[in-house]
C-alpha cells in the first residue's frame, strides 16, 4: 500500500451493545478476534466510534467518521438498524466499504448484489483464522480499487446513478456553531432527565406498593428501615408504612 499504516484509518461499523440471539459480549469478540487483526494485517488502523477520546457528542463523532474515513468495514450481522443507517450514509456518498456478516444473517435484498465476507457465528479457531485472512484481503483489494469506477462497491455504482451524495459547505460563525452544539447538548440533557423521571416513577411505584422498603414499627423513638428481602405471604402481611417526606426526597 502507498500510504503508511497510520495514514489509513479503517472505520468499523458494527453492533456494539448486546443483540438478540447472541451471547453478551459476542460482537466485542468479533471485533477483537476478526476485525481488528484483519485491519492490522491490511496495514491500516482500526477505529470504532466508542473508542474516541473526544468529548463531543458520540453522534457527531460517528457521522464524521462515517463520511470522512477513507475505508470502512460494516458488520451486518443481527441486522442492527443503527448499523444499516451508517452503512446507508456511506453507500449514498459512494465510499469504499467492505461488507461483513455471519452465516446466520441473510444479506438484505437491497445489497444482495454486492460482495461481502462471511464468518462463522460459532467463532471456532480455524474459522476465525479463515475470516481474518479473507477480510484482510478484501480490505486490501477494495482500498486499492477505491478510485476504479468499474468496481461495484456501492448501490450508487450498482444502480449506475450519475452522482453520489455531496456535502454542501455551510459557513457558520463561531457563535452560531457554539449555539448549535449547545442545542444538541441541551437535547441530550433533556433526554437524560426524561429517563431519570421514568426511573423515578418506577421507584415511586415500588415504594407505594411496599415492595422496596420495609419500615419497622418505631421503638424507643427510633425508626429503622432497610432493603426488603424477597417477600413471602407472611412478610406481605407485616404492618408497614411509607413516610411522605421520604418519598418526596426522590422528586427531581
C-alpha positions in Angstrom: 0.0 0.0 0.0 1.2 3.5 -0.8 0.2 5.2 2.4 1.7 4.4 5.8 -0.5 2.5 8.3 -1.2 5.5 10.5 -2.4 7.4 7.5 -5.2 5.0 6.6 -8.0 4.8 9.1 -10.5 2.0 8.7 -13.7 2.9 10.4 -15.7 -0.1 11.9 -19.5 0.0 11.7 -20.9 -2.9 13.7 -23.2 -3.7 16.7 -21.6 -2.5 19.9 -24.2 -3.5 22.5 -25.6 -7.0 23.0 -28.1 -8.2 20.4 -31.0 -10.6 20.5 -29.9 -14.2 19.6 -26.3 -13.5 20.5 -24.3 -14.1 23.7 -23.4 -11.0 25.7 -20.1 -9.6 24.5 -20.3 -11.6 21.3 -19.6 -8.6 19.0 -16.7 -7.4 21.1 -15.1 -10.8 20.4 -15.8 -10.4 16.7 -14.1 -7.0 16.8 -11.1 -8.2 18.8 -10.6 -11.6 17.1 -11.6 -11.0 13.5 -12.0 -7.3 12.5 -9.0 -5.7 14.3 -6.5 -8.4 13.2 -7.7 -8.2 9.6 -7.3 -4.4 9.6 -3.9 -4.6 11.1 -2.8 -7.3 8.5 -4.0 -5.0 5.8 -1.7 -2.3 7.1 -4.5 0.0 8.3 -5.5 1.4 11.7 -8.8 0.2 13.2 -11.2 2.7 14.8 -14.6 2.3 16.3 -16.9 5.1 17.5 -16.9 4.0 21.1 -13.0 4.3 21.2 -13.0 8.0 20.7 -11.4 10.1 23.5 -13.1 13.3 22.3 -15.8 15.0 24.5 -18.0 15.6 21.5 -21.4 14.0 21.3 -20.9 10.5 20.1 -23.5 11.1 17.2 -21.2 13.8 15.8 -18.1 11.5 16.0 -20.0 8.7 14.3 -21.3 10.9 11.4 -17.8 12.5 11.0 -16.1 9.1 10.7 -18.8 7.5 8.6 -18.3 10.3 6.0 -14.6 11.1 6.2 -12.9 7.7 6.8 -11.2 6.5 3.5 -12.4 2.9 4.0 -14.7 1.1 6.4 -15.9 -2.3 7.4 -19.6 -2.9 8.1 -20.7 -6.0 10.0 -24.4 -6.5 9.1 -24.8 -9.5 11.5 -28.0 -9.3 13.5 -29.3 -6.6 11.1 -28.9 -3.8 13.6 -30.8 -0.7 12.4 -28.1 1.8 13.5 -25.5 -0.2 11.5 -27.7 0.0 8.4 -28.2 3.7 8.9 -24.5 4.3 8.9 -24.0 1.9 6.0 -26.6 3.8 4.0 -24.7 7.0 4.5 -21.5 5.5 3.2 -23.4 4.0 0.3 -25.0 7.3 -0.6 -21.6 9.0 -0.7 -20.2 6.1 -2.7 -17.4 5.5 -0.2 -15.4 2.2 -0.2 -16.9 -0.2 2.4 -16.1 -3.9 3.0 -19.3 -5.8 3.9 -19.2 -8.5 6.6 -21.8 -10.8 8.0 -22.1 -14.1 9.9 -23.6 -17.2 8.3 -26.9 -17.0 10.1 -27.7 -13.4 8.8 -29.2 -13.2 5.4 -27.9 -10.4 3.2 -30.7 -7.8 2.8 -32.2 -7.8 -0.7 -31.0 -4.2 -1.4 -27.4 -5.1 -1.2 -27.5 -8.7 -2.1 -25.7 -7.9 -5.4 -22.6 -6.6 -3.5 -19.7 -8.7 -2.4 -19.3 -9.5 1.3 -17.1 -11.6 3.6 -18.9 -14.3 5.7 -17.7 -15.6 9.1 -19.0 -18.3 11.3 -21.0 -17.2 14.3 -19.5 -20.0 16.4 -16.1 -18.4 16.2 -14.0 -21.6 16.2 -10.3 -21.1 15.9 -9.8 -22.2 12.3 -13.0 -20.4 11.2 -11.7 -17.2 12.8 -8.3 -17.5 11.1 -10.0 -18.0 7.7 -12.3 -15.0 8.3 -9.3 -12.8 9.2 -7.5 -13.8 6.0 -10.5 -13.2 3.8 -11.4 -9.9 5.4 -7.8 -8.6 5.2 -7.6 -9.4 1.5 -10.9 -7.8 0.9 -9.7 -4.6 2.6 -6.5 -4.5 0.5 -8.4 -5.1 -2.8 -11.2 -2.6 -2.0 -8.8 0.2 -1.0 -6.6 -0.4 -3.9 -9.5 0.0 -6.3 -11.3 2.8 -4.5 -11.0 5.1 -7.5 -11.9 2.5 -10.1 -15.5 3.3 -11.1 -15.9 -0.1 -12.7 -15.8 -1.7 -9.3 -19.2 -2.3 -7.9 -18.8 -1.4 -4.2 -22.0 0.5 -3.6 -25.6 0.9 -4.6 -24.6 4.1 -6.4 -22.5 2.1 -8.9 -24.7 -1.0 -8.9 -27.7 1.2 -10.0 -25.5 3.2 -12.3 -26.5 6.5 -10.7 -24.7 9.5 -12.1 -23.6 11.3 -9.0 -23.2 10.2 -5.3 -24.3 12.5 -2.5 -22.2 15.5 -1.6 -22.0 17.7 1.4 -22.9 21.3 0.9 -20.5 23.7 2.6 -22.3 25.8 5.2 -20.4 28.7 6.7 -21.2 29.2 10.3 -19.8 31.8 12.6 -18.1 30.6 15.8 -21.1 31.9 17.8 -23.6 30.1 15.6 -21.6 26.9 15.8 -21.5 27.0 19.6 -25.2 27.7 19.6 -25.9 24.6 17.5 -23.7 22.5 19.7 -25.3 23.8 22.8 -28.7 22.9 21.4 -27.5 19.3 20.8 -26.0 19.1 24.4 -29.3 20.5 25.8 -31.3 17.9 24.0 -29.0 15.2 25.5 -29.6 16.6 29.0 -33.4 16.7 28.4 -33.4 13.1 27.2 -31.4 12.1 30.3 -33.8 13.9 32.6 -36.7 12.2 31.0 -35.1 8.8 31.6 -34.5 9.7 35.2 -38.1 10.8 35.6 -39.2 7.4 34.2 -37.0 5.7 36.7 -38.4 7.9 39.5 -41.9 6.8 38.6 -40.9 3.2 38.8 -39.3 3.8 42.1 -42.4 5.5 43.5 -44.5 2.6 42.3 -42.2 0.2 44.2 -42.3 2.3 47.3 -46.0 2.9 47.3 -46.7 -0.8 46.7 -44.5 -1.7 49.6 -42.1 -3.7 47.5 -38.8 -1.9 48.1 -38.5 -0.8 51.7 -39.6 -2.4 54.9 -40.1 0.2 57.6 -40.3 -1.3 61.0 -42.5 0.0 63.8 -40.8 2.7 65.8 -39.4 1.5 69.0 -37.6 3.6 71.6 -38.2 6.6 69.4 -36.0 5.2 66.6 -37.2 4.5 63.1 -35.3 1.8 61.3 -35.6 0.6 57.7 -33.7 -1.5 55.3 -34.0 -3.1 51.8 -36.5 -5.9 52.0 -35.6 -9.5 51.3 -37.7 -11.4 48.8 -41.2 -11.4 50.2 -43.5 -14.3 51.2 -47.0 -14.1 52.4 -46.1 -13.5 56.0 -43.9 -10.6 55.1 -46.7 -9.1 53.0 -49.0 -9.2 56.0 -46.5 -7.4 58.2 -47.5 -3.9 59.1 -45.5 -1.4 57.0 -45.8 2.2 56.1 -44.0 4.7 53.9 -43.4 8.3 55.1 -44.4 11.0 52.6 -41.3 13.1 53.4 -39.0 10.2 52.4 -40.8 9.7 49.1 -40.6 13.4 48.3 -36.8 13.2 48.6 -36.9 11.4 45.2 -38.5 14.3 43.5 -36.4 15.9 40.6 
